[in-house]
């Protein structure tokens, strides 16, 4: 393989880190480069033989057959004193004849019942990583009517192995980050408070369910040319200034007027910290937290129950107090006696540590805000 072809192959290796769906294409390219008719990627527990994998160029049932039975009799993968050996195990590159002479391999159950029916005669294995007793490997296969893998293929495998290892490690980190991003998006959407995520220029990136409801009303806030604006021109100017300040690492709060005598929306604009020296990260984002006082009852009772370990009845009383009701008003609204409400309040005090009603309301408000908001750090 010439230098240009090798670098092109290496580039496709790193493409896999950013796009896991490219695995079949990478296996195909590796098989072509090694003169193999098939290739596979597998994770395998070295003691139990359990695992999973993907194969290209083999019958689709082969991976299942392997992990259902033949992994435990794989003479090319099994090692003595596996727990001790795995403590110092380092992924490497091997051809099958380094593990067992071909004359002996063809006499084993593993070859006769599995490799040969699958059309495999020669195997080269590239180790990628190990964790505890689990290993991750890439295998390339040749049939009996081709020459076995030799020195040229080993040299190519050793040259590619460091790139494959780095690419798979990078892919794992990217996958973790994507999973974290999906988890944060889910958490945002479950929040009762409206959250609107912008880029540094004020363009809309994401709005949770509550944020979408606020924007859909077009009453106070709106989106124009993909950017968050206030419907009132003066307020919009102030909002753009806050967004610019947040992009620079500051931020602030303001109110946005709404027509029809409705209570203004309360906005807090803050930056989301990001590592600005990292060339592969996007610009720091901006979070706009919107509170609609007219929709205070959007704070669900179950959220109060989850936060403070309250019963359903206690959460209803807490919700009424958080809405600004007196004990008598709470009793009337919940159709309870004042004595029952006081009994619930006493238990709420015990569970939250509050000693007075005003202290309790402040505590409940802080707790809900903490669950709904972001903690920002200077960029």
C-alpha positions as CSV (number, residue, x, y, z in Angstrom):
1,X,0.0,0.0,0.0
2,X,1.5,3.4,-1.0
3,X,1.6,6.3,1.4
4,X,-1.3,8.2,-0.1
5,X,-3.6,5.1,0.1
6,X,-2.5,4.5,3.7
7,X,-3.3,8.1,4.8
8,X,-6.7,7.9,3.1
9,X,-7.4,4.7,5.0
10,X,-6.3,6.3,8.3
11,X,-8.7,9.2,7.5
12,X,-11.6,6.8,7.2
13,X,-10.6,5.3,10.5
14,X,-11.0,8.6,12.3
15,X,-14.3,9.3,10.4
16,X,-15.7,6.4,12.4
17,X,-15.1,8.3,15.7
18,X,-17.6,11.0,14.6
19,X,-20.0,8.7,12.7
20,X,-20.5,5.2,14.2
21,X,-22.8,4.3,11.3
22,X,-19.6,4.3,9.1
23,X,-18.5,1.0,10.7
24,X,-19.6,-1.2,7.7
25,X,-17.8,1.1,5.3
26,X,-14.6,1.0,7.4
27,X,-14.7,-2.8,7.7
28,X,-15.1,-3.0,3.9
29,X,-12.1,-0.7,3.3
30,X,-10.0,-2.6,5.8
31,X,-11.0,-6.0,4.2
32,X,-9.9,-4.6,0.8
33,X,-6.7,-3.3,2.1
34,X,-5.7,-6.6,3.7
35,X,-7.0,-8.8,0.9
36,X,-9.6,-10.3,3.2
37,X,-13.0,-11.5,2.2
38,X,-14.6,-10.6,5.5
39,X,-14.1,-8.6,8.7
40,X,-15.7,-8.2,12.1
41,X,-15.7,-5.9,15.1
42,X,-16.5,-7.6,18.5
43,X,-16.5,-7.0,22.3
44,X,-16.0,-10.2,24.2
45,X,-15.7,-11.2,27.9
46,X,-12.6,-13.3,28.1
47,X,-13.9,-15.5,30.9
48,X,-17.5,-16.1,30.0
49,X,-17.3,-15.7,26.2
50,X,-20.3,-13.4,26.2
51,X,-20.3,-10.4,24.0
52,X,-21.6,-8.9,20.8
53,X,-20.3,-7.9,17.4
54,X,-20.8,-6.9,13.8
55,X,-19.5,-8.9,10.8
56,X,-19.2,-7.9,7.1
57,X,-18.8,-10.5,4.4
58,X,-20.0,-13.4,6.5
59,X,-23.4,-15.1,6.8
60,X,-25.5,-12.8,9.2
61,X,-26.0,-15.8,11.6
62,X,-22.3,-16.2,12.2
63,X,-21.9,-13.7,15.0
64,X,-24.8,-15.2,16.9
65,X,-23.5,-18.7,16.5
66,X,-20.1,-17.5,17.8
67,X,-21.4,-15.9,21.0
68,X,-24.0,-18.6,21.6
69,X,-21.5,-21.4,21.7
70,X,-18.1,-21.1,19.9
71,X,-16.7,-18.2,21.8
72,X,-16.0,-20.5,24.7
73,X,-14.0,-22.9,22.5
74,X,-12.1,-20.3,20.5
75,X,-8.5,-21.6,20.8
76,X,-7.3,-18.3,19.2
77,X,-8.7,-16.1,22.0
78,X,-8.6,-18.3,25.2
79,X,-5.7,-17.9,27.7
80,X,-4.8,-19.7,30.9
81,X,-5.2,-17.9,34.3
82,X,-7.3,-15.3,32.5
83,X,-7.9,-13.1,35.5
84,X,-4.2,-12.8,36.3
85,X,-3.2,-12.4,32.6
86,X,-5.8,-9.7,32.0
87,X,-4.2,-7.5,34.7
88,X,-1.2,-6.9,32.5
89,X,-2.9,-7.5,29.1
90,X,-2.0,-5.0,26.3
91,X,-3.9,-5.1,23.0
92,X,-1.7,-6.3,20.2
93,X,-1.8,-7.7,16.7
94,X,-1.7,-11.4,16.0
95,X,-2.2,-13.9,13.2
96,X,-3.8,-17.2,14.0
97,X,-0.6,-19.2,13.6
98,X,1.0,-17.2,16.4
99,X,-1.6,-18.6,18.8
100,X,-1.7,-22.2,17.3
101,X,0.1,-23.8,14.4
102,X,-2.2,-24.2,11.4
103,X,-1.8,-28.0,11.4
104,X,-3.2,-28.1,15.0
105,X,-5.8,-25.4,14.4
106,X,-7.5,-27.3,11.6
107,X,-8.0,-30.3,13.9
108,X,-9.9,-28.3,16.6
109,X,-13.6,-28.2,17.2
110,X,-13.5,-24.5,16.7
111,X,-12.1,-24.8,13.2
112,X,-14.0,-27.8,12.1
113,X,-17.4,-26.8,13.4
114,X,-17.2,-23.0,13.2
115,X,-14.4,-21.5,11.1
116,X,-14.5,-23.9,8.2
117,X,-18.3,-23.8,7.7
118,X,-18.1,-20.0,7.9
119,X,-15.5,-20.0,5.1
120,X,-12.6,-18.8,7.4
121,X,-9.2,-20.3,7.1
122,X,-6.8,-17.4,8.2
123,X,-7.4,-14.8,10.8
124,X,-5.5,-11.6,11.8
125,X,-6.6,-9.9,15.0
126,X,-6.1,-6.2,15.9
127,X,-6.6,-5.5,19.6
128,X,-8.3,-2.2,20.3
129,X,-8.8,-2.0,24.1
130,X,-9.5,-4.0,27.2
131,X,-11.4,-3.2,30.4
132,X,-11.3,-5.7,33.2
133,X,-12.0,-9.1,31.5
134,X,-13.6,-7.6,28.4
135,X,-11.7,-7.0,25.2
136,X,-12.5,-5.2,22.0
137,X,-11.0,-6.5,18.8
138,X,-11.1,-6.2,15.0
139,X,-10.7,-9.4,13.0
140,X,-10.0,-9.9,9.3
141,X,-10.5,-13.2,7.6
142,X,-9.3,-15.0,4.5
143,X,-10.8,-18.3,3.0
144,X,-8.8,-21.5,2.3
145,X,-8.4,-20.7,-1.3
146,X,-6.2,-17.6,-0.5
147,X,-2.8,-17.5,1.0
148,X,-2.7,-17.0,4.8
149,X,-2.0,-13.6,6.3
150,X,1.8,-12.9,6.4
151,X,4.5,-10.4,7.2
152,X,3.1,-7.7,4.9
153,X,-0.4,-7.8,6.5
154,X,1.2,-7.8,10.0
155,X,3.2,-4.7,9.2
156,X,0.1,-2.9,7.9
157,X,-1.9,-4.0,11.0
158,X,0.7,-2.7,13.4
159,X,0.8,0.6,11.5
160,X,-3.0,1.0,11.7
161,X,-3.5,-0.2,15.3
162,X,-2.6,3.1,17.1
163,X,-5.0,5.0,14.8
164,X,-7.7,2.5,15.4
165,X,-7.2,2.6,19.1
166,X,-7.4,6.4,19.2
167,X,-10.4,6.5,16.9
168,X,-12.4,4.1,19.1
169,X,-11.4,6.0,22.2
170,X,-12.5,9.2,20.6
171,X,-15.7,7.6,19.4
172,X,-16.5,6.5,23.0
173,X,-16.0,10.1,24.2
174,X,-18.2,11.5,21.5
175,X,-20.9,8.9,22.2
176,X,-20.8,9.8,25.9
177,X,-21.1,13.5,25.1
178,X,-24.0,12.9,22.8
179,X,-25.7,10.8,25.4
180,X,-25.2,13.5,28.0
181,X,-26.6,16.1,25.5
182,X,-29.7,13.9,25.0
183,X,-30.1,13.6,28.8
184,X,-29.9,17.3,29.3
185,X,-32.4,17.9,26.6
186,X,-34.8,15.5,28.3
187,X,-34.3,17.2,31.7
188,X,-35.0,20.6,30.1
189,X,-38.2,19.4,28.6
190,X,-39.4,18.0,31.9
191,X,-38.8,21.4,33.6
192,X,-41.9,23.4,34.4
193,X,-39.9,26.6,33.9
194,X,-39.5,28.0,30.3
195,X,-35.9,27.5,29.1
196,X,-34.7,28.9,25.8
197,X,-31.2,28.1,24.6
198,X,-29.5,30.5,22.2
199,X,-26.1,30.8,20.5
200,X,-23.9,33.8,21.0
201,X,-25.7,35.7,18.3
202,X,-29.1,35.2,19.8
203,X,-30.2,32.5,17.4
204,X,-32.6,29.9,18.8
205,X,-30.9,26.5,19.4
206,X,-33.5,24.8,21.6
207,X,-36.6,25.5,23.7
208,X,-38.1,23.1,26.2
209,X,-41.8,22.4,26.1
210,X,-42.6,25.3,28.4
211,X,-40.4,27.6,26.3
212,X,-42.2,26.6,23.2
213,X,-45.5,27.4,24.7
214,X,-44.3,30.9,25.6
215,X,-43.0,31.5,22.1
216,X,-46.1,30.1,20.5
217,X,-48.2,32.7,22.3
218,X,-46.2,35.5,20.7
219,X,-47.2,37.6,23.7
220,X,-44.1,39.3,25.0
221,X,-41.5,37.1,23.3
222,X,-41.1,36.0,19.7
223,X,-38.6,34.7,17.2
224,X,-37.7,36.7,14.1
225,X,-35.2,35.5,11.5
226,X,-34.3,32.8,13.9
227,X,-33.4,35.1,16.7
228,X,-35.1,35.7,20.1
229,X,-36.8,39.1,20.3
230,X,-39.3,40.9,22.6
231,X,-42.5,42.1,20.9
232,X,-42.0,45.6,22.5
233,X,-39.3,47.5,20.7
234,X,-37.8,49.0,23.8
235,X,-37.7,45.7,25.6
236,X,-36.3,44.0,22.6
237,X,-33.3,46.4,22.6
238,X,-32.7,45.6,26.3
239,X,-33.0,41.9,25.6
240,X,-30.4,42.1,22.8
241,X,-28.0,44.0,25.1
242,X,-28.4,41.2,27.7
243,X,-27.8,38.5,25.1
244,X,-24.6,40.4,24.0
245,X,-23.5,40.6,27.7
246,X,-24.1,36.9,28.2
247,X,-22.1,36.1,25.1
248,X,-19.2,38.0,26.7
249,X,-19.7,36.0,29.9
250,X,-22.0,38.3,32.0
251,X,-25.8,38.4,31.6
252,X,-28.5,39.8,33.7
253,X,-32.3,40.0,34.3
254,X,-35.2,42.1,33.0
255,X,-38.9,42.1,32.6
256,X,-40.8,42.0,29.2
257,X,-44.1,43.8,28.9
258,X,-47.1,42.0,27.6
259,X,-50.3,43.6,26.2
260,X,-53.8,43.4,27.8
261,X,-52.6,44.2,31.3
262,X,-51.0,40.8,31.7
263,X,-48.2,40.4,34.2
264,X,-44.8,41.0,32.5
265,X,-42.6,38.0,31.9
266,X,-39.5,37.8,34.0
267,X,-36.3,36.9,32.1
268,X,-32.8,35.9,33.4
269,X,-30.2,35.7,30.7
270,X,-27.0,33.8,31.6
271,X,-24.0,32.2,29.7
272,X,-23.4,28.5,29.7
273,X,-19.7,28.0,30.3
274,X,-17.5,26.4,27.6
275,X,-13.8,25.8,27.1
276,X,-13.0,28.5,24.7
277,X,-9.5,27.1,23.8
278,X,-11.0,23.8,22.6
279,X,-11.0,24.0,18.8
280,X,-13.7,21.3,18.4
281,X,-16.3,22.9,20.7
282,X,-18.9,25.4,19.5
283,X,-19.3,28.9,21.0
284,X,-20.6,29.1,24.5
285,X,-24.4,29.0,24.6
286,X,-26.8,31.3,26.3
287,X,-29.8,30.3,28.5
288,X,-32.8,32.5,28.8
289,X,-35.0,31.5,31.8
290,X,-38.5,32.8,31.5
291,X,-41.0,33.0,34.4
292,X,-44.6,33.7,33.8
293,X,-46.2,34.7,37.1
294,X,-49.7,34.1,35.5
295,X,-48.7,30.4,35.2
296,X,-47.3,29.8,38.7
297,X,-49.5,26.8,39.1
298,X,-47.4,25.1,36.4
299,X,-45.1,24.0,39.2
300,X,-46.5,20.5,39.6
301,X,-47.3,19.1,43.1
302,X,-45.4,15.9,42.2
303,X,-42.3,18.0,41.9
304,X,-42.7,19.4,45.4
305,X,-43.4,15.8,46.6
306,X,-40.2,14.5,44.9
307,X,-38.0,17.4,46.2
308,X,-39.1,17.2,49.8
309,X,-40.5,13.7,50.3
310,X,-44.0,15.0,50.8
311,X,-47.2,12.9,50.6
312,X,-49.7,13.9,47.9
313,X,-51.9,15.7,50.5
314,X,-48.9,17.6,51.9
315,X,-47.8,18.6,48.4
316,X,-51.2,20.1,47.7
317,X,-50.9,22.2,50.8
318,X,-47.3,23.2,50.0
319,X,-48.5,24.1,46.4
320,X,-51.3,26.3,47.8
321,X,-48.8,28.1,50.1
322,X,-46.4,28.6,47.3
323,X,-49.2,30.2,45.3
324,X,-49.5,32.8,48.1
325,X,-52.6,31.5,49.8
326,X,-53.1,31.8,53.6
327,X,-53.8,28.7,55.6
328,X,-57.6,29.5,55.6
329,X,-57.5,30.1,51.8
330,X,-55.6,26.8,51.3
331,X,-58.2,25.0,53.5
332,X,-61.1,26.4,51.5
333,X,-59.4,25.7,48.1
334,X,-58.6,22.1,49.0
335,X,-61.9,21.6,50.8
336,X,-60.2,20.6,54.1
337,X,-60.6,21.8,57.6
338,X,-58.2,24.4,59.0
339,X,-57.0,21.8,61.5
340,X,-56.1,19.3,58.8
341,X,-54.2,21.9,56.9
342,X,-52.3,22.8,60.1
343,X,-51.5,19.2,60.7
344,X,-50.1,18.9,57.1
345,X,-48.1,22.1,57.6
346,X,-46.6,20.7,60.8
347,X,-45.4,17.6,58.9
348,X,-44.1,19.8,56.0
349,X,-42.1,21.8,58.6
350,X,-40.6,18.5,59.9
351,X,-39.6,17.3,56.4
352,X,-38.2,20.6,55.1
353,X,-36.6,21.9,58.3
354,X,-38.5,25.2,58.0
355,X,-39.9,26.7,61.2
356,X,-42.2,29.5,59.9
357,X,-44.5,29.8,56.9
358,X,-42.6,32.6,55.2
359,X,-39.4,30.6,55.6
360,X,-41.1,27.5,54.1
361,X,-42.4,29.5,51.0
362,X,-38.9,30.9,50.4
363,X,-37.4,27.4,50.8
364,X,-39.9,25.9,48.3
365,X,-39.3,28.6,45.8
366,X,-35.5,28.2,46.0
367,X,-35.8,24.4,45.6
368,X,-38.0,24.6,42.6
369,X,-35.8,27.3,41.0
370,X,-32.7,25.1,41.6
371,X,-34.4,22.2,39.9
372,X,-35.4,24.3,36.9
373,X,-32.4,26.5,36.4
374,X,-28.8,26.5,35.4
375,X,-25.7,27.4,37.4
376,X,-23.5,29.5,35.2
377,X,-19.8,30.1,35.5
378,X,-17.7,32.8,33.8
379,X,-16.7,31.8,30.3
